[in-house]
Amino acid sequence: MCDIKILLDIPYEIRKQRAMKRDNISEEAFDLREKASIEFNESAFDYVFKTNDKEIVKRLVKSL
């Protein structure tokens, strides 16, 4: 249970590069993982942030 639901909508290429580096996986492995993941309905969230700037996200979350 939660009081607020936040979706960070990060572009595909950025997610791919981060996951490949973090998890030490190939592009093919990431693509398989991505295809198996669920689709998020933005309307199910209280807030949707479309930025990959960590400082902006921190400020936005603190302001809630």
C-alpha positions in Angstrom: 0.0 0.0 0.0 1.1 3.5 -0.7 -0.1 7.1 -0.4 1.4 8.3 -3.7 2.3 6.4 -6.9 5.0 8.0 -9.0 6.1 6.8 -12.5 9.5 7.8 -13.8 9.1 7.7 -17.6 12.7 7.3 -18.8 13.4 7.0 -22.5 14.1 3.4 -23.8 17.7 4.1 -24.9 18.6 5.5 -21.5 16.9 2.6 -19.7 18.8 0.2 -21.9 22.2 1.7 -21.4 21.7 1.9 -17.6 20.5 -1.7 -17.3 23.3 -3.1 -19.5 25.9 -1.4 -17.4 24.3 -2.1 -14.1 23.4 -5.7 -14.7 26.3 -6.5 -17.1 23.9 -7.8 -19.7 23.9 -7.8 -23.5 21.6 -5.7 -25.6 19.7 -8.8 -26.6 19.2 -9.8 -23.0 17.8 -6.3 -22.3 15.5 -6.5 -25.2 14.1 -9.9 -24.0 13.6 -8.4 -20.5 11.9 -5.3 -21.9 9.5 -7.4 -24.0 8.6 -9.5 -21.0 7.9 -6.4 -18.8 4.5 -5.0 -18.1 3.1 -1.9 -19.7 2.3 0.9 -17.3 -0.8 2.9 -17.6 0.1 6.5 -16.8 -3.4 7.2 -15.5 -2.9 4.7 -12.7 -0.2 7.0 -11.2 -0.6 10.2 -9.1 2.5 11.7 -10.8 4.4 11.0 -14.0 7.9 12.5 -14.3 9.3 12.5 -17.8 12.9 13.4 -17.0 16.1 11.4 -16.3 17.7 14.3 -14.4 18.2 12.9 -10.9 18.4 16.4 -9.3 15.1 17.4 -10.9 13.4 14.2 -9.7 14.8 14.7 -6.2 13.4 18.2 -6.1 10.0 17.1 -7.4 9.7 14.3 -4.9 10.7 16.6 -2.0 8.0 19.0 -3.1 5.3 16.4 -2.7 
